[in-house]
Amino acid sequence: MSKRGFLRNTETRKRIRAYILERDGWQCHYCRRPFVEESDMTLDHYIPWSIWRQSRPRNLVGACYPCNQAKADALPLTFAWLLLRNAPALGLAA
Ligand SMILES: [Zn+2]
């Protein structure tokens, strides 16, 4: 899945990274491991980019490298559950 255009602007990316570090208290959103340096954080799309092309801070969380790798393109469980629960209404289920 191409992420072309994802935070291409360096200044915007820096600003968003700084904002998310502060918002999430300098820790991984998933395992709560603290970040020692700014570079320890990766930006993760909470709802995968392939589903919702949204790169605003509300769809971004700070994740450590292992968590980002482990999650990859998976859906957060709560969102997957909501999606399944509403599948008939959304026309997603047979
Ligand atoms: Zn983590």
PDB file of the backbone (N, CA, C, O) and the ligand in Angstrom, with CONECT records:
HET     ZN  A 101       1
ATOM      1  N   MET A   1       0.848  -1.203   0.000  1.00  0.00           N
ATOM      2  CA  MET A   1       0.000   0.000   0.000  1.00  0.00           C
ATOM      3  C   MET A   1       0.876   1.242   0.000  1.00  0.00           C
ATOM      4  O   MET A   1       1.715   1.421   0.882  1.00  0.00           O
ATOM      5  N   SER A   2       0.682   2.068  -0.960  1.00  0.00           N
ATOM      6  CA  SER A   2       1.502   3.269  -1.085  1.00  0.00           C
ATOM      7  C   SER A   2       1.137   4.311  -0.041  1.00  0.00           C
ATOM      8  O   SER A   2      -0.037   4.541   0.252  1.00  0.00           O
ATOM      9  N   LYS A   3       2.152   4.926   0.502  1.00  0.00           N
ATOM     10  CA  LYS A   3       1.908   6.010   1.445  1.00  0.00           C
ATOM     11  C   LYS A   3       2.395   7.323   0.832  1.00  0.00           C
ATOM     12  O   LYS A   3       2.763   8.249   1.555  1.00  0.00           O
ATOM     13  N   ARG A   4       2.399   7.399  -0.468  1.00  0.00           N
ATOM     14  CA  ARG A   4       2.866   8.596  -1.143  1.00  0.00           C
ATOM     15  C   ARG A   4       2.047   9.795  -0.673  1.00  0.00           C
ATOM     16  O   ARG A   4       0.817   9.761  -0.640  1.00  0.00           O
ATOM     17  N   GLY A   5       2.739  10.809  -0.326  1.00  0.00           N
ATOM     18  CA  GLY A   5       2.050  12.010   0.126  1.00  0.00           C
ATOM     19  C   GLY A   5       1.840  12.037   1.631  1.00  0.00           C
ATOM     20  O   GLY A   5       1.357  13.035   2.166  1.00  0.00           O
ATOM     21  N   PHE A   6       2.190  10.974   2.313  1.00  0.00           N
ATOM     22  CA  PHE A   6       2.016  10.931   3.759  1.00  0.00           C
ATOM     23  C   PHE A   6       3.043  11.846   4.424  1.00  0.00           C
ATOM     24  O   PHE A   6       4.238  11.551   4.450  1.00  0.00           O
ATOM     25  N   LEU A   7       2.554  12.955   4.958  1.00  0.00           N
ATOM     26  CA  LEU A   7       3.395  13.912   5.662  1.00  0.00           C
ATOM     27  C   LEU A   7       4.700  14.194   4.918  1.00  0.00           C
ATOM     28  O   LEU A   7       5.795  14.086   5.470  1.00  0.00           O
ATOM     29  N   ARG A   8       4.546  14.548   3.681  1.00  0.00           N
ATOM     30  CA  ARG A   8       5.714  14.805   2.841  1.00  0.00           C
ATOM     31  C   ARG A   8       6.450  16.056   3.314  1.00  0.00           C
ATOM     32  O   ARG A   8       7.671  16.165   3.200  1.00  0.00           O
ATOM     33  N   ASN A   9       5.683  16.978   3.837  1.00  0.00           N
ATOM     34  CA  ASN A   9       6.249  18.238   4.287  1.00  0.00           C
ATOM     35  C   ASN A   9       6.994  18.044   5.617  1.00  0.00           C
ATOM     36  O   ASN A   9       6.395  17.679   6.628  1.00  0.00           O
ATOM     37  N   THR A  10       8.299  18.293   5.595  1.00  0.00           N
ATOM     38  CA  THR A  10       9.132  18.016   6.767  1.00  0.00           C
ATOM     39  C   THR A  10       8.739  18.851   7.975  1.00  0.00           C
ATOM     40  O   THR A  10       8.706  18.349   9.099  1.00  0.00           O
ATOM     41  N   GLU A  11       8.441  20.121   7.744  1.00  0.00           N
ATOM     42  CA  GLU A  11       8.072  20.989   8.868  1.00  0.00           C
ATOM     43  C   GLU A  11       6.786  20.508   9.530  1.00  0.00           C
ATOM     44  O   GLU A  11       6.684  20.475  10.757  1.00  0.00           O
ATOM     45  N   THR A  12       5.811  20.138   8.714  1.00  0.00           N
ATOM     46  CA  THR A  12       4.548  19.642   9.240  1.00  0.00           C
ATOM     47  C   THR A  12       4.784  18.367  10.041  1.00  0.00           C
ATOM     48  O   THR A  12       4.234  18.192  11.129  1.00  0.00           O
ATOM     49  N   ARG A  13       5.614  17.474   9.486  1.00  0.00           N
ATOM     50  CA  ARG A  13       5.891  16.202  10.169  1.00  0.00           C
ATOM     51  C   ARG A  13       6.538  16.454  11.530  1.00  0.00           C
ATOM     52  O   ARG A  13       6.164  15.836  12.527  1.00  0.00           O
ATOM     53  N   LYS A  14       7.511  17.366  11.563  1.00  0.00           N
ATOM     54  CA  LYS A  14       8.191  17.693  12.822  1.00  0.00           C
ATOM     55  C   LYS A  14       7.208  18.224  13.848  1.00  0.00           C
ATOM     56  O   LYS A  14       7.253  17.862  15.024  1.00  0.00           O
ATOM     57  N   ARG A  15       6.309  19.099  13.374  1.00  0.00           N
ATOM     58  CA  ARG A  15       5.348  19.706  14.270  1.00  0.00           C
ATOM     59  C   ARG A  15       4.385  18.653  14.825  1.00  0.00           C
ATOM     60  O   ARG A  15       4.060  18.660  16.012  1.00  0.00           O
ATOM     61  N   ILE A  16       3.941  17.759  13.961  1.00  0.00           N
ATOM     62  CA  ILE A  16       3.015  16.709  14.389  1.00  0.00           C
ATOM     63  C   ILE A  16       3.711  15.744  15.354  1.00  0.00           C
ATOM     64  O   ILE A  16       3.117  15.327  16.348  1.00  0.00           O
ATOM     65  N   ARG A  17       4.960  15.390  15.068  1.00  0.00           N
ATOM     66  CA  ARG A  17       5.705  14.500  15.974  1.00  0.00           C
ATOM     67  C   ARG A  17       5.834  15.127  17.362  1.00  0.00           C
ATOM     68  O   ARG A  17       5.621  14.463  18.376  1.00  0.00           O
ATOM     69  N   ALA A  18       6.182  16.405  17.392  1.00  0.00           N
ATOM     70  CA  ALA A  18       6.340  17.102  18.679  1.00  0.00           C
ATOM     71  C   ALA A  18       5.009  17.132  19.422  1.00  0.00           C
ATOM     72  O   ALA A  18       4.960  16.932  20.635  1.00  0.00           O
ATOM     73  N   TYR A  19       3.948  17.380  18.694  1.00  0.00           N
ATOM     74  CA  TYR A  19       2.612  17.443  19.298  1.00  0.00           C
ATOM     75  C   TYR A  19       2.226  16.090  19.893  1.00  0.00           C
ATOM     76  O   TYR A  19       1.724  16.026  21.015  1.00  0.00           O
ATOM     77  N   ILE A  20       2.458  15.018  19.149  1.00  0.00           N
ATOM     78  CA  ILE A  20       2.059  13.685  19.607  1.00  0.00           C
ATOM     79  C   ILE A  20       2.921  13.217  20.782  1.00  0.00           C
ATOM     80  O   ILE A  20       2.421  12.558  21.694  1.00  0.00           O
ATOM     81  N   LEU A  21       4.209  13.555  20.764  1.00  0.00           N
ATOM     82  CA  LEU A  21       5.072  13.212  21.899  1.00  0.00           C
ATOM     83  C   LEU A  21       4.529  13.834  23.180  1.00  0.00           C
ATOM     84  O   LEU A  21       4.447  13.170  24.213  1.00  0.00           O
ATOM     85  N   GLU A  22       4.165  15.090  23.109  1.00  0.00           N
ATOM     86  CA  GLU A  22       3.619  15.787  24.281  1.00  0.00           C
ATOM     87  C   GLU A  22       2.266  15.196  24.683  1.00  0.00           C
ATOM     88  O   GLU A  22       2.021  14.907  25.854  1.00  0.00           O
ATOM     89  N   ARG A  23       1.391  15.024  23.681  1.00  0.00           N
ATOM     90  CA  ARG A  23       0.040  14.531  23.945  1.00  0.00           C
ATOM     91  C   ARG A  23       0.071  13.160  24.612  1.00  0.00           C
ATOM     92  O   ARG A  23      -0.672  12.907  25.560  1.00  0.00           O
ATOM     93  N   ASP A  24       0.936  12.273  24.112  1.00  0.00           N
ATOM     94  CA  ASP A  24       0.983  10.903  24.619  1.00  0.00           C
ATOM     95  C   ASP A  24       1.977  10.742  25.776  1.00  0.00           C
ATOM     96  O   ASP A  24       2.197   9.628  26.252  1.00  0.00           O
ATOM     97  N   GLY A  25       2.569  11.836  26.223  1.00  0.00           N
ATOM     98  CA  GLY A  25       3.452  11.789  27.387  1.00  0.00           C
ATOM     99  C   GLY A  25       4.752  11.041  27.149  1.00  0.00           C
ATOM    100  O   GLY A  25       5.251  10.353  28.039  1.00  0.00           O
ATOM    101  N   TRP A  26       5.307  11.178  25.935  1.00  0.00           N
ATOM    102  CA  TRP A  26       6.601  10.572  25.620  1.00  0.00           C
ATOM    103  C   TRP A  26       6.638   9.069  25.917  1.00  0.00           C
ATOM    104  O   TRP A  26       7.628   8.557  26.439  1.00  0.00           O
ATOM    105  N   GLN A  27       5.558   8.376  25.581  1.00  0.00           N
ATOM    106  CA  GLN A  27       5.571   6.922  25.739  1.00  0.00           C
ATOM    107  C   GLN A  27       4.820   6.265  24.588  1.00  0.00           C
ATOM    108  O   GLN A  27       4.012   6.891  23.903  1.00  0.00           O
ATOM    109  N   CYS A  28       5.115   4.977  24.400  1.00  0.00           N
ATOM    110  CA  CYS A  28       4.472   4.220  23.333  1.00  0.00           C
ATOM    111  C   CYS A  28       2.984   4.067  23.634  1.00  0.00           C
ATOM    112  O   CYS A  28       2.606   3.732  24.757  1.00  0.00           O
ATOM    113  N   HIS A  29       2.166   4.305  22.663  1.00  0.00           N
ATOM    114  CA  HIS A  29       0.717   4.217  22.843  1.00  0.00           C
ATOM    115  C   HIS A  29       0.279   2.792  23.194  1.00  0.00           C
ATOM    116  O   HIS A  29      -0.719   2.603  23.889  1.00  0.00           O
ATOM    117  N   TYR A  30       1.018   1.799  22.718  1.00  0.00           N
ATOM    118  CA  TYR A  30       0.603   0.402  22.897  1.00  0.00           C
ATOM    119  C   TYR A  30       1.202  -0.250  24.144  1.00  0.00           C
ATOM    120  O   TYR A  30       0.474  -0.840  24.942  1.00  0.00           O
ATOM    121  N   CYS A  31       2.530  -0.149  24.318  1.00  0.00           N
ATOM    122  CA  CYS A  31       3.162  -0.864  25.441  1.00  0.00           C
ATOM    123  C   CYS A  31       3.572   0.076  26.580  1.00  0.00           C
ATOM    124  O   CYS A  31       4.050  -0.379  27.619  1.00  0.00           O
ATOM    125  N   ARG A  32       3.386   1.373  26.386  1.00  0.00           N
ATOM    126  CA  ARG A  32       3.691   2.384  27.412  1.00  0.00           C
ATOM    127  C   ARG A  32       5.174   2.509  27.727  1.00  0.00           C
ATOM    128  O   ARG A  32       5.552   3.131  28.720  1.00  0.00           O
ATOM    129  N   ARG A  33       6.007   1.921  26.888  1.00  0.00           N
ATOM    130  CA  ARG A  33       7.436   2.068  27.096  1.00  0.00           C
ATOM    131  C   ARG A  33       7.812   3.543  26.855  1.00  0.00           C
ATOM    132  O   ARG A  33       7.405   4.121  25.847  1.00  0.00           O
ATOM    133  N   PRO A  34       8.571   4.149  27.755  1.00  0.00           N
ATOM    134  CA  PRO A  34       8.908   5.562  27.544  1.00  0.00           C
ATOM    135  C   PRO A  34       9.928   5.745  26.416  1.00  0.00           C
ATOM    136  O   PRO A  34      10.816   4.916  26.218  1.00  0.00           O
ATOM    137  N   PHE A  35       9.778   6.836  25.696  1.00  0.00           N
ATOM    138  CA  PHE A  35      10.762   7.194  24.677  1.00  0.00           C
ATOM    139  C   PHE A  35      11.859   8.002  25.350  1.00  0.00           C
ATOM    140  O   PHE A  35      11.590   8.951  26.086  1.00  0.00           O
ATOM    141  N   VAL A  36      13.105   7.609  25.084  1.00  0.00           N
ATOM    142  CA  VAL A  36      14.239   8.353  25.648  1.00  0.00           C
ATOM    143  C   VAL A  36      14.551   9.543  24.740  1.00  0.00           C
ATOM    144  O   VAL A  36      14.803  10.655  25.202  1.00  0.00           O
ATOM    145  N   GLU A  37      14.526   9.275  23.449  1.00  0.00           N
ATOM    146  CA  GLU A  37      14.792  10.338  22.490  1.00  0.00           C
ATOM    147  C   GLU A  37      13.619  10.450  21.537  1.00  0.00           C
ATOM    148  O   GLU A  37      12.842   9.512  21.361  1.00  0.00           O
ATOM    149  N   GLU A  38      13.510  11.604  20.935  1.00  0.00           N
ATOM    150  CA  GLU A  38      12.435  11.864  19.983  1.00  0.00           C
ATOM    151  C   GLU A  38      12.460  10.810  18.860  1.00  0.00           C
ATOM    152  O   GLU A  38      11.415  10.400  18.355  1.00  0.00           O
ATOM    153  N   SER A  39      13.663  10.389  18.488  1.00  0.00           N
ATOM    154  CA  SER A  39      13.802   9.446  17.374  1.00  0.00           C
ATOM    155  C   SER A  39      13.371   8.022  17.727  1.00  0.00           C
ATOM    156  O   SER A  39      13.286   7.164  16.848  1.00  0.00           O
ATOM    157  N   ASP A  40      13.094   7.764  19.028  1.00  0.00           N
ATOM    158  CA  ASP A  40      12.617   6.431  19.429  1.00  0.00           C
ATOM    159  C   ASP A  40      11.173   6.206  19.005  1.00  0.00           C
ATOM    160  O   ASP A  40      10.695   5.072  18.969  1.00  0.00           O
ATOM    161  N   MET A  41      10.486   7.294  18.686  1.00  0.00           N
ATOM    162  CA  MET A  41       9.064   7.195  18.349  1.00  0.00           C
ATOM    163  C   MET A  41       8.852   7.059  16.844  1.00  0.00           C
ATOM    164  O   MET A  41       9.489   7.745  16.044  1.00  0.00           O
ATOM    165  N   THR A  42       7.955   6.171  16.483  1.00  0.00           N
ATOM    166  CA  THR A  42       7.487   6.122  15.103  1.00  0.00           C
ATOM    167  C   THR A  42       6.035   6.571  15.123  1.00  0.00           C
ATOM    168  O   THR A  42       5.329   6.384  16.114  1.00  0.00           O
ATOM    169  N   LEU A  43       5.598   7.163  14.026  1.00  0.00           N
ATOM    170  CA  LEU A  43       4.197   7.555  13.934  1.00  0.00           C
ATOM    171  C   LEU A  43       3.418   6.382  13.366  1.00  0.00           C
ATOM    172  O   LEU A  43       3.788   5.807  12.343  1.00  0.00           O
ATOM    173  N   ASP A  44       2.347   6.041  14.038  1.00  0.00           N
ATOM    174  CA  ASP A  44       1.533   4.926  13.579  1.00  0.00           C
ATOM    175  C   ASP A  44       0.119   5.412  13.287  1.00  0.00           C
ATOM    176  O   ASP A  44      -0.465   6.163  14.068  1.00  0.00           O
ATOM    177  N   HIS A  45      -0.417   4.981  12.169  1.00  0.00           N
ATOM    178  CA  HIS A  45      -1.811   5.301  11.865  1.00  0.00           C
ATOM    179  C   HIS A  45      -2.677   4.392  12.719  1.00  0.00           C
ATOM    180  O   HIS A  45      -2.597   3.169  12.602  1.00  0.00           O
ATOM    181  N   TYR A  46      -3.489   4.967  13.563  1.00  0.00           N
ATOM    182  CA  TYR A  46      -4.324   4.168  14.463  1.00  0.00           C
ATOM    183  C   TYR A  46      -5.297   3.331  13.638  1.00  0.00           C
ATOM    184  O   TYR A  46      -5.375   2.115  13.807  1.00  0.00           O
ATOM    185  N   ILE A  47      -6.032   3.983  12.753  1.00  0.00           N
ATOM    186  CA  ILE A  47      -6.812   3.259  11.760  1.00  0.00           C
ATOM    187  C   ILE A  47      -5.897   3.164  10.547  1.00  0.00           C
ATOM    188  O   ILE A  47      -5.421   4.190  10.061  1.00  0.00           O
ATOM    189  N   PRO A  48      -5.639   1.957  10.047  1.00  0.00           N
ATOM    190  CA  PRO A  48      -4.650   1.820   8.969  1.00  0.00           C
ATOM    191  C   PRO A  48      -4.907   2.743   7.783  1.00  0.00           C
ATOM    192  O   PRO A  48      -6.044   2.986   7.378  1.00  0.00           O
ATOM    193  N   TRP A  49      -3.813   3.236   7.256  1.00  0.00           N
ATOM    194  CA  TRP A  49      -3.821   4.131   6.097  1.00  0.00           C
ATOM    195  C   TRP A  49      -4.606   3.525   4.949  1.00  0.00           C
ATOM    196  O   TRP A  49      -5.253   4.243   4.186  1.00  0.00           O
ATOM    197  N   SER A  50      -4.554   2.217   4.825  1.00  0.00           N
ATOM    198  CA  SER A  50      -5.239   1.546   3.716  1.00  0.00           C
ATOM    199  C   SER A  50      -6.755   1.672   3.833  1.00  0.00           C
ATOM    200  O   SER A  50      -7.464   1.527   2.838  1.00  0.00           O
ATOM    201  N   ILE A  51      -7.259   1.941   5.035  1.00  0.00           N
ATOM    202  CA  ILE A  51      -8.703   2.029   5.248  1.00  0.00           C
ATOM    203  C   ILE A  51      -9.172   3.475   5.342  1.00  0.00           C
ATOM    204  O   ILE A  51     -10.201   3.848   4.778  1.00  0.00           O
ATOM    205  N   TRP A  52      -8.406   4.274   6.059  1.00  0.00           N
ATOM    206  CA  TRP A  52      -8.823   5.654   6.274  1.00  0.00           C
ATOM    207  C   TRP A  52      -7.628   6.558   6.018  1.00  0.00           C
ATOM    208  O   TRP A  52      -6.708   6.612   6.834  1.00  0.00           O
ATOM    209  N   ARG A  53      -7.630   7.265   4.904  1.00  0.00           N
ATOM    210  CA  ARG A  53      -6.474   8.085   4.524  1.00  0.00           C
ATOM    211  C   ARG A  53      -6.482   9.395   5.285  1.00  0.00           C
ATOM    212  O   ARG A  53      -6.822  10.458   4.766  1.00  0.00           O
ATOM    213  N   GLN A  54      -6.099   9.267   6.511  1.00  0.00           N
ATOM    214  CA  GLN A  54      -6.177  10.381   7.431  1.00  0.00           C
ATOM    215  C   GLN A  54      -4.854  10.491   8.179  1.00  0.00           C
ATOM    216  O   GLN A  54      -4.495   9.600   8.948  1.00  0.00           O
ATOM    217  N   SER A  55      -4.125  11.593   7.950  1.00  0.00           N
ATOM    218  CA  SER A  55      -2.853  11.763   8.642  1.00  0.00           C
ATOM    219  C   SER A  55      -2.883  12.927   9.609  1.00  0.00           C
ATOM    220  O   SER A  55      -1.848  13.529   9.896  1.00  0.00           O
ATOM    221  N   ARG A  56      -4.047  13.241  10.106  1.00  0.00           N
ATOM    222  CA  ARG A  56      -4.134  14.276  11.124  1.00  0.00           C
ATOM    223  C   ARG A  56      -3.844  13.634  12.471  1.00  0.00           C
ATOM    224  O   ARG A  56      -4.016  12.426  12.631  1.00  0.00           O
ATOM    225  N   PRO A  57      -3.400  14.436  13.452  1.00  0.00           N
ATOM    226  CA  PRO A  57      -3.022  13.865  14.753  1.00  0.00           C
ATOM    227  C   PRO A  57      -4.079  12.966  15.373  1.00  0.00           C
ATOM    228  O   PRO A  57      -3.734  12.052  16.123  1.00  0.00           O
ATOM    229  N   ARG A  58      -5.361  13.196  15.084  1.00  0.00           N
ATOM    230  CA  ARG A  58      -6.373  12.349  15.720  1.00  0.00           C
ATOM    231  C   ARG A  58      -6.312  10.907  15.238  1.00  0.00           C
ATOM    232  O   ARG A  58      -6.821  10.010  15.910  1.00  0.00           O
ATOM    233  N   ASN A  59      -5.699  10.672  14.085  1.00  0.00           N
ATOM    234  CA  ASN A  59      -5.526   9.281  13.658  1.00  0.00           C
ATOM    235  C   ASN A  59      -4.085   8.822  13.772  1.00  0.00           C
ATOM    236  O   ASN A  59      -3.714   7.806  13.184  1.00  0.00           O
ATOM    237  N   LEU A  60      -3.263   9.554  14.521  1.00  0.00           N
ATOM    238  CA  LEU A  60      -1.869   9.153  14.667  1.00  0.00           C
ATOM    239  C   LEU A  60      -1.542   8.938  16.135  1.00  0.00           C
ATOM    240  O   LEU A  60      -1.967   9.701  17.002  1.00  0.00           O
ATOM    241  N   VAL A  61      -0.780   7.887  16.395  1.00  0.00           N
ATOM    242  CA  VAL A  61      -0.281   7.668  17.748  1.00  0.00           C
ATOM    243  C   VAL A  61       1.222   7.439  17.665  1.00  0.00           C
ATOM    244  O   VAL A  61       1.747   7.057  16.619  1.00  0.00           O
ATOM    245  N   GLY A  62       1.907   7.680  18.783  1.00  0.00           N
ATOM    246  CA  GLY A  62       3.329   7.402  18.843  1.00  0.00           C
ATOM    247  C   GLY A  62       3.528   5.962  19.255  1.00  0.00           C
ATOM    248  O   GLY A  62       2.945   5.508  20.240  1.00  0.00           O
ATOM    249  N   ALA A  63       4.347   5.237  18.510  1.00  0.00           N
ATOM    250  CA  ALA A  63       4.603   3.835  18.842  1.00  0.00           C
ATOM    251  C   ALA A  63       6.101   3.569  18.774  1.00  0.00           C
ATOM    252  O   ALA A  63       6.816   4.176  17.977  1.00  0.00           O
ATOM    253  N   CYS A  64       6.576   2.637  19.637  1.00  0.00           N
ATOM    254  CA  CYS A  64       7.974   2.233  19.560  1.00  0.00           C
ATOM    255  C   CYS A  64       8.122   1.331  18.329  1.00  0.00           C
ATOM    256  O   CYS A  64       7.124   0.865  17.779  1.00  0.00           O
ATOM    257  N   TYR A  65       9.341   1.089  17.904  1.00  0.00           N
ATOM    258  CA  TYR A  65       9.555   0.301  16.693  1.00  0.00           C
ATOM    259  C   TYR A  65       8.941  -1.101  16.780  1.00  0.00           C
ATOM    260  O   TYR A  65       8.247  -1.519  15.854  1.00  0.00           O
ATOM    261  N   PRO A  66       9.187  -1.846  17.892  1.00  0.00           N
ATOM    262  CA  PRO A  66       8.610  -3.206  17.964  1.00  0.00           C
ATOM    263  C   PRO A  66       7.084  -3.208  17.842  1.00  0.00           C
ATOM    264  O   PRO A  66       6.527  -4.069  17.160  1.00  0.00           O
ATOM    265  N   CYS A  67       6.400  -2.264  18.488  1.00  0.00           N
ATOM    266  CA  CYS A  67       4.941  -2.235  18.423  1.00  0.00           C
ATOM    267  C   CYS A  67       4.468  -1.860  17.023  1.00  0.00           C
ATOM    268  O   CYS A  67       3.502  -2.429  16.513  1.00  0.00           O
ATOM    269  N   ASN A  68       5.138  -0.918  16.417  1.00  0.00           N
ATOM    270  CA  ASN A  68       4.741  -0.495  15.076  1.00  0.00           C
ATOM    271  C   ASN A  68       4.882  -1.674  14.112  1.00  0.00           C
ATOM    272  O   ASN A  68       4.021  -1.900  13.262  1.00  0.00           O
ATOM    273  N   GLN A  69       5.977  -2.420  14.257  1.00  0.00           N
ATOM    274  CA  GLN A  69       6.210  -3.593  13.402  1.00  0.00           C
ATOM    275  C   GLN A  69       5.141  -4.659  13.653  1.00  0.00           C
ATOM    276  O   GLN A  69       4.614  -5.266  12.721  1.00  0.00           O
ATOM    277  N   ALA A  70       4.839  -4.867  14.928  1.00  0.00           N
ATOM    278  CA  ALA A  70       3.900  -5.929  15.294  1.00  0.00           C
ATOM    279  C   ALA A  70       2.497  -5.599  14.810  1.00  0.00           C
ATOM    280  O   ALA A  70       1.753  -6.485  14.389  1.00  0.00           O
ATOM    281  N   LYS A  71       2.137  -4.319  14.872  1.00  0.00           N
ATOM    282  CA  LYS A  71       0.778  -3.939  14.494  1.00  0.00           C
ATOM    283  C   LYS A  71       0.631  -3.927  12.977  1.00  0.00           C
ATOM    284  O   LYS A  71      -0.386  -4.365  12.438  1.00  0.00           O
ATOM    285  N   ALA A  72       1.654  -3.423  12.298  1.00  0.00           N
ATOM    286  CA  ALA A  72       1.639  -3.316  10.835  1.00  0.00           C
ATOM    287  C   ALA A  72       0.339  -2.682  10.362  1.00  0.00           C
ATOM    288  O   ALA A  72       0.032  -1.547  10.726  1.00  0.00           O
ATOM    289  N   ASP A  73      -0.424  -3.406   9.556  1.00  0.00           N
ATOM    290  CA  ASP A  73      -1.629  -2.827   8.979  1.00  0.00           C
ATOM    291  C   ASP A  73      -2.886  -3.347   9.680  1.00  0.00           C
ATOM    292  O   ASP A  73      -3.992  -3.248   9.148  1.00  0.00           O
ATOM    293  N   ALA A  74      -2.704  -3.894  10.863  1.00  0.00           N
ATOM    294  CA  ALA A  74      -3.853  -4.470  11.564  1.00  0.00           C
ATOM    295  C   ALA A  74      -4.748  -3.379  12.138  1.00  0.00           C
ATOM    296  O   ALA A  74      -4.309  -2.255  12.381  1.00  0.00           O
ATOM    297  N   LEU A  75      -5.977  -3.724  12.343  1.00  0.00           N
ATOM    298  CA  LEU A  75      -6.932  -2.798  12.936  1.00  0.00           C
ATOM    299  C   LEU A  75      -6.853  -2.877  14.450  1.00  0.00           C
ATOM    300  O   LEU A  75      -6.641  -3.952  15.012  1.00  0.00           O
ATOM    301  N   PRO A  76      -7.026  -1.733  15.114  1.00  0.00           N
ATOM    302  CA  PRO A  76      -7.201  -1.820  16.565  1.00  0.00           C
ATOM    303  C   PRO A  76      -8.430  -2.687  16.827  1.00  0.00           C
ATOM    304  O   PRO A  76      -9.427  -2.582  16.112  1.00  0.00           O
ATOM    305  N   LEU A  77      -8.367  -3.525  17.825  1.00  0.00           N
ATOM    306  CA  LEU A  77      -9.433  -4.491  18.096  1.00  0.00           C
ATOM    307  C   LEU A  77     -10.796  -3.822  18.267  1.00  0.00           C
ATOM    308  O   LEU A  77     -11.798  -4.307  17.743  1.00  0.00           O
ATOM    309  N   THR A  78     -10.832  -2.729  18.987  1.00  0.00           N
ATOM    310  CA  THR A  78     -12.116  -2.062  19.234  1.00  0.00           C
ATOM    311  C   THR A  78     -12.754  -1.601  17.934  1.00  0.00           C
ATOM    312  O   THR A  78     -13.968  -1.696  17.750  1.00  0.00           O
ATOM    313  N   PHE A  79     -11.913  -1.100  17.034  1.00  0.00           N
ATOM    314  CA  PHE A  79     -12.454  -0.608  15.773  1.00  0.00           C
ATOM    315  C   PHE A  79     -12.947  -1.773  14.919  1.00  0.00           C
ATOM    316  O   PHE A  79     -13.995  -1.677  14.280  1.00  0.00           O
ATOM    317  N   ALA A  80     -12.205  -2.853  14.907  1.00  0.00           N
ATOM    318  CA  ALA A  80     -12.612  -4.034  14.148  1.00  0.00           C
ATOM    319  C   ALA A  80     -13.950  -4.548  14.665  1.00  0.00           C
ATOM    320  O   ALA A  80     -14.819  -4.951  13.891  1.00  0.00           O
ATOM    321  N   TRP A  81     -14.097  -4.527  15.955  1.00  0.00           N
ATOM    322  CA  TRP A  81     -15.337  -4.997  16.581  1.00  0.00           C
ATOM    323  C   TRP A  81     -16.519  -4.108  16.166  1.00  0.00           C
ATOM    324  O   TRP A  81     -17.586  -4.608  15.810  1.00  0.00           O
ATOM    325  N   LEU A  82     -16.315  -2.800  16.216  1.00  0.00           N
ATOM    326  CA  LEU A  82     -17.372  -1.865  15.816  1.00  0.00           C
ATOM    327  C   LEU A  82     -17.753  -2.057  14.354  1.00  0.00           C
ATOM    328  O   LEU A  82     -18.926  -2.011  13.981  1.00  0.00           O
ATOM    329  N   LEU A  83     -16.739  -2.271  13.550  1.00  0.00           N
ATOM    330  CA  LEU A  83     -16.962  -2.449  12.121  1.00  0.00           C
ATOM    331  C   LEU A  83     -17.806  -3.699  11.868  1.00  0.00           C
ATOM    332  O   LEU A  83     -18.741  -3.686  11.068  1.00  0.00           O
ATOM    333  N   LEU A  84     -17.450  -4.779  12.572  1.00  0.00           N
ATOM    334  CA  LEU A  84     -18.194  -6.028  12.412  1.00  0.00           C
ATOM    335  C   LEU A  84     -19.613  -5.899  12.922  1.00  0.00           C
ATOM    336  O   LEU A  84     -20.561  -6.390  12.309  1.00  0.00           O
ATOM    337  N   ARG A  85     -19.741  -5.234  14.048  1.00  0.00           N
ATOM    338  CA  ARG A  85     -21.042  -5.065  14.667  1.00  0.00           C
ATOM    339  C   ARG A  85     -21.975  -4.270  13.762  1.00  0.00           C
ATOM    340  O   ARG A  85     -23.177  -4.531  13.710  1.00  0.00           O
ATOM    341  N   ASN A  86     -21.410  -3.298  13.051  1.00  0.00           N
ATOM    342  CA  ASN A  86     -22.228  -2.442  12.186  1.00  0.00           C
ATOM    343  C   ASN A  86     -22.193  -2.867  10.734  1.00  0.00           C
ATOM    344  O   ASN A  86     -22.697  -2.164   9.858  1.00  0.00           O
ATOM    345  N   ALA A  87     -21.598  -4.013  10.484  1.00  0.00           N
ATOM    346  CA  ALA A  87     -21.434  -4.469   9.104  1.00  0.00           C
ATOM    347  C   ALA A  87     -22.741  -4.487   8.299  1.00  0.00           C
ATOM    348  O   ALA A  87     -22.757  -4.013   7.163  1.00  0.00           O
ATOM    349  N   PRO A  88     -23.835  -5.020   8.858  1.00  0.00           N
ATOM    350  CA  PRO A  88     -25.066  -5.048   8.065  1.00  0.00           C
ATOM    351  C   PRO A  88     -25.510  -3.638   7.673  1.00  0.00           C
ATOM    352  O   PRO A  88     -25.887  -3.399   6.526  1.00  0.00           O
ATOM    353  N   ALA A  89     -25.465  -2.710   8.624  1.00  0.00           N
ATOM    354  CA  ALA A  89     -25.893  -1.329   8.365  1.00  0.00           C
ATOM    355  C   ALA A  89     -25.014  -0.670   7.323  1.00  0.00           C
ATOM    356  O   ALA A  89     -25.475   0.170   6.549  1.00  0.00           O
ATOM    357  N   LEU A  90     -23.764  -1.046   7.306  1.00  0.00           N
ATOM    358  CA  LEU A  90     -22.818  -0.438   6.366  1.00  0.00           C
ATOM    359  C   LEU A  90     -22.802  -1.177   5.021  1.00  0.00           C
ATOM    360  O   LEU A  90     -22.108  -0.781   4.084  1.00  0.00           O
ATOM    361  N   GLY A  91     -23.565  -2.233   4.955  1.00  0.00           N
ATOM    362  CA  GLY A  91     -23.597  -2.991   3.712  1.00  0.00           C
ATOM    363  C   GLY A  91     -22.338  -3.806   3.479  1.00  0.00           C
ATOM    364  O   GLY A  91     -21.989  -4.116   2.339  1.00  0.00           O
ATOM    365  N   LEU A  92     -21.651  -4.154   4.577  1.00  0.00           N
ATOM    366  CA  LEU A  92     -20.384  -4.882   4.448  1.00  0.00           C
ATOM    367  C   LEU A  92     -20.560  -6.397   4.558  1.00  0.00           C
ATOM    368  O   LEU A  92     -19.665  -7.154   4.184  1.00  0.00           O
ATOM    369  N   ALA A  93     -21.689  -6.833   5.061  1.00  0.00           N
ATOM    370  CA  ALA A  93     -21.887  -8.259   5.245  1.00  0.00           C
ATOM    371  C   ALA A  93     -22.996  -8.777   4.332  1.00  0.00           C
ATOM    372  O   ALA A  93     -23.916  -8.050   3.957  1.00  0.00           O
ATOM    373  N   ALA A  94     -22.877 -10.032   3.997  1.00  0.00           N
ATOM    374  CA  ALA A  94     -23.899 -10.638   3.133  1.00  0.00           C
ATOM    375  C   ALA A  94     -25.137 -10.938   3.956  1.00  0.00           C
ATOM    376  O   ALA A  94     -26.122 -11.452   3.425  1.00  0.00           O
TER     377      ALA A  94
HETATM  378 ZN    ZN A 101       5.557  -0.148  22.191  1.00  0.00          ZN2+
END
